[in-house]
Amino acid sequence: MKTRSHGAPVLRTPTHNDFLSALSLGWRDFRASPLTDLAFASFFVVAGLLMMWVTWATGHTFWLILAVMGFPLVGTLGAVGFYEVSRRQSVREAVSFGTVFRHAWAERGGQLPWLSAIIVVTFMFWFFLGHMIFALFLGLSTMTNVSSSLDVFLTTQGMTMLAFGSAVGAGFAVFVFAITVMGMPMLLDRDVDFVTAMLASIRAVARAPMAFLGWGIVLAVITLLAMVPLFLGLFVAMPVLGHATWRLYARLSTPVA
């Protein structure tokens, strides 16, 4: 394992070119190691299909809406593998599923699990709060199958619930995005504790809120669109966005000459 620099890096304010370059490099990294990326992305696709099957089989279609809206929150957990692929490519190290997986697995004894735990707790709290919102607006509505569920969602109460729930979900998404967009790759790159990484990430977002908000919207929209065709779009979207996030972090943590 490589020797890591100690402490959080100084993160400069991003420019429009940084985001475009990150996406371009993310696509290039995906093309350079497609098999490894597809192997890691398969976990996301299988998880999405399993989630859809469970909600369909049990008739609890509302839980699928909550899960889909919360999916980008936990997506950052699985991005560690993509970060490592990009890191290895940038220093011309060998890339294979085995080597990347072993490196990601070795992080279980470090600081990454602590930040991951915060993400999972946030996701679970979103599920709990989402159920409360559903009960508040549609608790007395009949939810027996997919057809009736969709009909209920299109009522005035249903539309109000979706709007309110989306606003609350957006708040959770902003929180997770702020602590992870620079915090997660930083924990893989530097010898730093998870609290320091979270705070450094929040400060970076606070310095350029509109720029990072735009970046977050791009990530969320691409991820949600990728889930539409039976989650199959995640085979490409998750690797490209994971690589792009690492490349953005690398650009912002590298001093400009």
ABEGO torsion letter per residue (X at the ends): XBBBBBEBBBBBBBBAAAAAAAAAAAAAAAAABAAAAAAAAAAAAAAAAAAAAAAAAAGBAAAAAAAAAAAAAAAAAAAAAAAAAAAAAAAGBBBBAAAAAAAAAAAAABAAAAAAAAAAAAAAAAAAAAAAAAAAAAAABBBABAAAAAAAAABAAAAAAAAAAAAAAAAAAAAAAAAAAAAAAAAAABBBBAAAAAAAAAAAAAABAAAAAAAAAAAAAAAAAAAABGGAAAAAAAAAAAAAAAAAAAAAABBBX
